[in-house]
Each structure stands twice: as structure tokens, then as C-alpha cells.
């Protein structure tokens, strides 16, 4: 993932979803 894609992903994903995806 490029930096830009990561930024867009973080902006469009809630913190809870990020945590769940990271744990999985």
C-alpha cells in the first residue's frame, strides 16, 4: 500500500475497524 492509499484507508475506516482488521 502506498502512503496515499493508507491515508485514504484510514480516513474511510473507523478506529474500531482498523483494530479489528489488525488483530485478525
PDB file of N, H, CA, C and O in Angstrom:
ATOM      1  N   UNK A   1       0.849  -1.199   0.000  1.00  0.00           N
ATOM      2  CA  UNK A   1       0.000   0.000   0.000  1.00  0.00           C
ATOM      3  C   UNK A   1       0.882   1.246   0.000  1.00  0.00           C
ATOM      4  O   UNK A   1       1.850   1.337   0.755  1.00  0.00           O
ATOM      5  N   UNK A   2       0.536   2.184  -0.844  1.00  0.00           N
ATOM      6  H   UNK A   2      -0.250   2.110  -1.457  1.00  0.00           H
ATOM      7  CA  UNK A   2       1.288   3.442  -0.855  1.00  0.00           C
ATOM      8  C   UNK A   2       0.827   4.330   0.288  1.00  0.00           C
ATOM      9  O   UNK A   2      -0.211   4.070   0.898  1.00  0.00           O
ATOM     10  N   UNK A   3       1.583   5.369   0.582  1.00  0.00           N
ATOM     11  H   UNK A   3       2.426   5.580   0.087  1.00  0.00           H
ATOM     12  CA  UNK A   3       1.208   6.290   1.656  1.00  0.00           C
ATOM     13  C   UNK A   3      -0.152   6.902   1.402  1.00  0.00           C
ATOM     14  O   UNK A   3      -0.956   7.038   2.324  1.00  0.00           O
ATOM     15  N   UNK A   4      -0.421   7.278   0.139  1.00  0.00           N
ATOM     16  H   UNK A   4       0.232   7.167  -0.610  1.00  0.00           H
ATOM     17  CA  UNK A   4      -1.705   7.906  -0.187  1.00  0.00           C
ATOM     18  C   UNK A   4      -2.841   6.925   0.050  1.00  0.00           C
ATOM     19  O   UNK A   4      -3.865   7.289   0.628  1.00  0.00           O
ATOM     20  N   UNK A   5      -2.673   5.690  -0.389  1.00  0.00           N
ATOM     21  H   UNK A   5      -1.842   5.394  -0.860  1.00  0.00           H
ATOM     22  CA  UNK A   5      -3.720   4.682  -0.186  1.00  0.00           C
ATOM     23  C   UNK A   5      -3.963   4.441   1.299  1.00  0.00           C
ATOM     24  O   UNK A   5      -5.103   4.266   1.729  1.00  0.00           O
ATOM     25  N   UNK A   6      -2.888   4.432   2.075  1.00  0.00           N
ATOM     26  H   UNK A   6      -1.962   4.574   1.726  1.00  0.00           H
ATOM     27  CA  UNK A   6      -3.026   4.227   3.517  1.00  0.00           C
ATOM     28  C   UNK A   6      -3.811   5.366   4.136  1.00  0.00           C
ATOM     29  O   UNK A   6      -4.684   5.138   4.973  1.00  0.00           O
ATOM     30  N   UNK A   7      -3.506   6.605   3.729  1.00  0.00           N
ATOM     31  H   UNK A   7      -2.797   6.791   3.049  1.00  0.00           H
ATOM     32  CA  UNK A   7      -4.215   7.768   4.264  1.00  0.00           C
ATOM     33  C   UNK A   7      -5.692   7.708   3.947  1.00  0.00           C
ATOM     34  O   UNK A   7      -6.527   7.995   4.805  1.00  0.00           O
ATOM     35  N   UNK A   8      -6.025   7.334   2.706  1.00  0.00           N
ATOM     36  H   UNK A   8      -5.347   7.102   2.009  1.00  0.00           H
ATOM     37  CA  UNK A   8      -7.437   7.241   2.312  1.00  0.00           C
ATOM     38  C   UNK A   8      -8.110   6.134   3.124  1.00  0.00           C
ATOM     39  O   UNK A   8      -9.238   6.301   3.589  1.00  0.00           O
ATOM     40  N   UNK A   9      -7.421   5.004   3.294  1.00  0.00           N
ATOM     41  H   UNK A   9      -6.505   4.868   2.916  1.00  0.00           H
ATOM     42  CA  UNK A   9      -7.975   3.885   4.053  1.00  0.00           C
ATOM     43  C   UNK A   9      -8.279   4.313   5.480  1.00  0.00           C
ATOM     44  O   UNK A   9      -9.349   4.018   6.011  1.00  0.00           O
ATOM     45  N   UNK A  10      -7.331   5.010   6.096  1.00  0.00           N
ATOM     46  H   UNK A  10      -6.461   5.250   5.664  1.00  0.00           H
ATOM     47  CA  UNK A  10      -7.533   5.430   7.483  1.00  0.00           C
ATOM     48  C   UNK A  10      -8.664   6.434   7.583  1.00  0.00           C
ATOM     49  O   UNK A  10      -9.430   6.406   8.547  1.00  0.00           O
ATOM     50  N   UNK A  11      -8.784   7.333   6.593  1.00  0.00           N
ATOM     51  H   UNK A  11      -8.162   7.356   5.811  1.00  0.00           H
ATOM     52  CA  UNK A  11      -9.838   8.349   6.639  1.00  0.00           C
ATOM     53  C   UNK A  11     -11.216   7.721   6.475  1.00  0.00           C
ATOM     54  O   UNK A  11     -12.201   8.243   6.997  1.00  0.00           O
ATOM     55  N   UNK A  12     -11.295   6.600   5.750  1.00  0.00           N
ATOM     56  H   UNK A  12     -10.495   6.176   5.325  1.00  0.00           H
ATOM     57  CA  UNK A  12     -12.590   5.996   5.440  1.00  0.00           C
ATOM     58  C   UNK A  12     -12.888   4.780   6.318  1.00  0.00           C
ATOM     59  O   UNK A  12     -13.854   4.060   6.066  1.00  0.00           O
ATOM     60  N   UNK A  13     -12.076   4.548   7.337  1.00  0.00           N
ATOM     61  H   UNK A  13     -11.291   5.133   7.542  1.00  0.00           H
ATOM     62  CA  UNK A  13     -12.268   3.395   8.211  1.00  0.00           C
ATOM     63  C   UNK A  13     -12.307   3.861   9.656  1.00  0.00           C
ATOM     64  O   UNK A  13     -11.491   4.687  10.063  1.00  0.00           O
ATOM     65  N   UNK A  14     -13.247   3.340  10.434  1.00  0.00           N
ATOM     66  H   UNK A  14     -13.910   2.668  10.103  1.00  0.00           H
ATOM     67  CA  UNK A  14     -13.305   3.748  11.837  1.00  0.00           C
ATOM     68  C   UNK A  14     -12.156   3.111  12.599  1.00  0.00           C
ATOM     69  O   UNK A  14     -11.597   2.105  12.163  1.00  0.00           O
ATOM     70  N   UNK A  15     -11.805   3.692  13.727  1.00  0.00           N
ATOM     71  H   UNK A  15     -12.259   4.510  14.080  1.00  0.00           H
ATOM     72  CA  UNK A  15     -10.703   3.159  14.535  1.00  0.00           C
ATOM     73  C   UNK A  15     -10.999   1.714  14.952  1.00  0.00           C
ATOM     74  O   UNK A  15     -10.093   0.881  14.956  1.00  0.00           O
ATOM     75  N   UNK A  16     -12.226   1.411  15.296  1.00  0.00           N
ATOM     76  H   UNK A  16     -12.963   2.087  15.292  1.00  0.00           H
ATOM     77  CA  UNK A  16     -12.588   0.054  15.703  1.00  0.00           C
ATOM     78  C   UNK A  16     -12.346  -0.947  14.592  1.00  0.00           C
ATOM     79  O   UNK A  16     -11.858  -2.049  14.842  1.00  0.00           O
ATOM     80  N   UNK A  17     -12.684  -0.574  13.365  1.00  0.00           N
ATOM     81  H   UNK A  17     -13.081   0.321  13.161  1.00  0.00           H
ATOM     82  CA  UNK A  17     -12.481  -1.479  12.242  1.00  0.00           C
ATOM     83  C   UNK A  17     -10.997  -1.692  11.994  1.00  0.00           C
ATOM     84  O   UNK A  17     -10.575  -2.799  11.661  1.00  0.00           O
ATOM     85  N   UNK A  18     -10.200  -0.637  12.155  1.00  0.00           N
ATOM     86  H   UNK A  18     -10.543   0.262  12.426  1.00  0.00           H
ATOM     87  CA  UNK A  18      -8.756  -0.769  11.959  1.00  0.00           C
ATOM     88  C   UNK A  18      -8.190  -1.747  12.983  1.00  0.00           C
ATOM     89  O   UNK A  18      -7.378  -2.609  12.643  1.00  0.00           O
ATOM     90  N   UNK A  19      -8.619  -1.613  14.241  1.00  0.00           N
ATOM     91  H   UNK A  19      -9.278  -0.914  14.517  1.00  0.00           H
ATOM     92  CA  UNK A  19      -8.125  -2.500  15.296  1.00  0.00           C
ATOM     93  C   UNK A  19      -8.541  -3.938  14.985  1.00  0.00           C
ATOM     94  O   UNK A  19      -7.725  -4.853  15.103  1.00  0.00           O
ATOM     95  N   UNK A  20      -9.787  -4.147  14.594  1.00  0.00           N
ATOM     96  H   UNK A  20     -10.450  -3.404  14.499  1.00  0.00           H
ATOM     97  CA  UNK A  20     -10.266  -5.497  14.306  1.00  0.00           C
ATOM     98  C   UNK A  20      -9.496  -6.103  13.140  1.00  0.00           C
ATOM     99  O   UNK A  20      -9.127  -7.277  13.191  1.00  0.00           O
ATOM    100  N   UNK A  21      -9.246  -5.323  12.088  1.00  0.00           N
ATOM    101  H   UNK A  21      -9.545  -4.370  12.046  1.00  0.00           H
ATOM    102  CA  UNK A  21      -8.519  -5.831  10.931  1.00  0.00           C
ATOM    103  C   UNK A  21      -7.078  -6.153  11.299  1.00  0.00           C
ATOM    104  O   UNK A  21      -6.505  -7.116  10.788  1.00  0.00           O
ATOM    105  N   UNK A  22      -6.488  -5.350  12.185  1.00  0.00           N
ATOM    106  H   UNK A  22      -6.953  -4.568  12.600  1.00  0.00           H
ATOM    107  CA  UNK A  22      -5.099  -5.581  12.585  1.00  0.00           C
ATOM    108  C   UNK A  22      -4.998  -6.854  13.419  1.00  0.00           C
ATOM    109  O   UNK A  22      -4.064  -7.636  13.242  1.00  0.00           O
ATOM    110  N   UNK A  23      -5.945  -7.066  14.320  1.00  0.00           N
ATOM    111  H   UNK A  23      -6.704  -6.430  14.463  1.00  0.00           H
ATOM    112  CA  UNK A  23      -5.927  -8.258  15.172  1.00  0.00           C
ATOM    113  C   UNK A  23      -6.121  -9.508  14.326  1.00  0.00           C
ATOM    114  O   UNK A  23      -5.430 -10.505  14.532  1.00  0.00           O
ATOM    115  N   UNK A  24      -7.042  -9.468  13.386  1.00  0.00           N
ATOM    116  H   UNK A  24      -7.604  -8.657  13.218  1.00  0.00           H
ATOM    117  CA  UNK A  24      -7.297 -10.609  12.513  1.00  0.00           C
ATOM    118  C   UNK A  24      -6.085 -10.830  11.614  1.00  0.00           C
ATOM    119  O   UNK A  24      -6.084 -11.747  10.793  1.00  0.00           O
TER     120      UNK A  24
END
